[in-house]
Amino acid sequence: MSETVREKANQSLAMVEEVTAVVLPEPAAANAVVPLEKANKTQSAEIKRRMAEIDMEDTQSIVSFGSAAQAELQEISQAMLADVRNKDVGPAGDSLRSIVSTIRGFSVSELDVRRKRSWWEKLLGKAAPFAKFTAQFEKVQGQIDRITDNLLSHEHTLLKDIKSLDMLYEKTLQFYDELALYIAAGEAKLADLDATVIPAKEAEVSKAAEADQVMVAQELRDMRAARDDLERRVHDLKLTRQVTMQSLPSIRLVQENDKSLVTKINSTLVNTVPLWETQLAQAVTIQRSAEAANAVREANDLTNELLTSNAKNLRESNKMIRQEMERGVFDIEAVKQANADLIGTIEESLQIADEGKAKRAAAEKELQEMEANLRDTLAAAKAKKTGLGDTAGGAVPG
């Protein structure tokens, strides 16, 4: 809630307490029409003043008897009906429901910052959980500010309505009492007509001369007709008073509803909305703390991982370096292997040389045998040509 709205809500609290503290007077009982003979001095004077408004010879005065009070009552009743029709109770209730719907639409289950986005959320490009939560909070805050300002406007309207209804109730109650005076005046006039005026006119008819009887009898009939008109008028005033009495609790019922709604609105503005905002702010802070703790945990995990990895690498590197430092220029095994290979090479060379020498000696012997065979063959061929035969073939040239 903005500071301006909060200040207005606190200011309207005094107005709410003022209108709710008003106690309206109760109307008199339905049969509390005080007759003239039982009225006190003040009431008696008021009744007689209204009786004086009646002129039995003027039909208009009878028809309009009490009409001034009735006309004002009609204006007040019309104002009350217009007030009921034009009241913003519906929109105010809608605003209250809108606040509840806004808060209920806030999903706390999605506040886990460690929750991974599903493949569907990634596919749709949905924001990370905490980013989405922050956006929701900003949206809710804006809605709360707008709704609270709207509720405050409805509250001021209802406060004005309640004060207007207070005046309407008081005036209606005054007219209710005023009608009682008119009814008492009418009944007193009827009683006077029945007890005095009409009997006197009847006696006048019976005593009148025959030539004047028709005229006097017509006056009697007119008086009786006027008396009946007055009786009907008094009856109408009684009905009007009854309707007026019924309108009084109706006004109070509307007032009570307005007062209840104003109290609820003010309680929502002063108590509920700040509580909601506090809880939402705490939720944001908690999630930010969780996010910071997660970042710290990841940093610590990285540090521990680096320490472990570096210690392992140091051990392996130190081992390799120390091993290399302790090795000679040539490994003894390599020297032994090289020596063995060298000896084997020399032995193989000697063996090959011996084998070559033996093969050359054998080849030389075979060459000598081949050469001897060739000479023998050539000698045999020459003897056959000269005829010396085998003898010649046996000599070997020197």
Residue pairs with C-beta under 8 A, 6 or more apart in sequence:
1 9
1 144
1 145
1 148
1 269
1 273
1 274
1 277
2 145
2 148
2 149
5 145
5 148
5 149
5 152
5 269
6 269
6 274
8 152
9 148
9 152
9 266
9 269
9 270
10 270
12 152
12 155
12 156
12 159
12 266
12 269
13 266
13 270
15 159
16 155
16 159
16 262
16 263
16 266
19 159
19 162
19 163
19 166
19 259
19 262
20 259
20 262
20 263
22 166
24 166
24 169
24 170
24 252
24 255
25 170
25 173
27 173
27 176
27 245
27 248
28 176
28 177
28 180
30 242
30 245
32 180
33 180
33 183
33 184
33 187
34 43
34 180
34 184
35 184
35 187
35 188
36 44
36 47
36 48
36 184
36 185
36 187
36 188
39 47
39 184
43 181
43 184
46 181
47 181
47 184
47 185
47 188
48 185
50 66
50 181
50 182
50 185
51 185
51 188
51 189
53 61
53 65
53 185
54 61
54 62
54 65
54 185
54 186
54 189
54 230
55 61
55 62
56 62
56 193
56 197
56 223
56 226
56 227
56 230
57 222
57 226
59 226
59 229
62 226
62 229
62 230
62 233
63 229
63 233
65 182
65 186
65 230
65 233
65 234
65 237
66 179
66 182
66 186
66 233
66 237
66 240
69 175
69 178
69 179
69 182
70 179
70 237
70 240
72 171
72 175
73 172
73 175
73 179
73 240
73 244
76 168
76 171
76 172
76 175
77 172
77 247
79 168
80 165
80 168
80 247
80 250
80 251
80 254
83 161
83 164
83 165
83 168
83 254
84 254
87 158
87 161
87 254
87 258
88 154
88 157
88 158
89 158
89 257
89 258
89 261
91 150
91 154
92 151
92 154
92 155
92 158
92 261
92 265
93 261
95 147
95 150
95 151
95 154
96 151
96 264
96 265
96 268
98 143
98 147
99 144
99 147
99 148
99 151
99 268
99 273
102 140
102 143
102 144
102 147
103 140
103 276
105 140
106 136
106 137
106 140
106 280
107 136
108 283
110 129
110 132
110 133
111 129
111 130
111 133
111 283
111 287
112 129
113 128
113 129
113 130
113 287
113 290
113 291
113 294
114 290
114 294
115 129
117 126
117 128
117 129
126 132
127 135
130 287
130 291
133 284
133 287
134 284
137 280
137 283
137 284
140 280
141 277
141 280
144 273
144 276
144 277
148 269
148 273
151 265
151 268
151 269
152 265
152 269
154 265
155 262
155 265
155 266
155 269
158 258
158 261
158 262
158 265
159 262
161 258
162 255
162 258
162 259
162 262
165 251
165 254
165 255
165 258
166 255
168 251
169 248
169 251
169 252
169 255
172 244
172 247
172 248
172 251
173 248
175 244
176 241
176 244
176 245
176 248
179 237
179 240
179 241
179 244
180 241
182 237
183 234
183 237
183 238
183 241
186 230
186 231
186 233
186 234
186 237
187 234
189 230
190 227
190 230
190 231
190 234
193 223
193 227
193 230
194 227
197 223
198 220
198 223
198 224
198 227
201 216
201 219
201 220
201 223
202 220
204 216
204 220
205 213
205 216
205 217
205 220
208 215
208 216
375 396
376 393
379 392
379 393
379 395
379 396
379 397
380 393
382 392
383 389
383 390
383 391
383 392
383 393
386 392
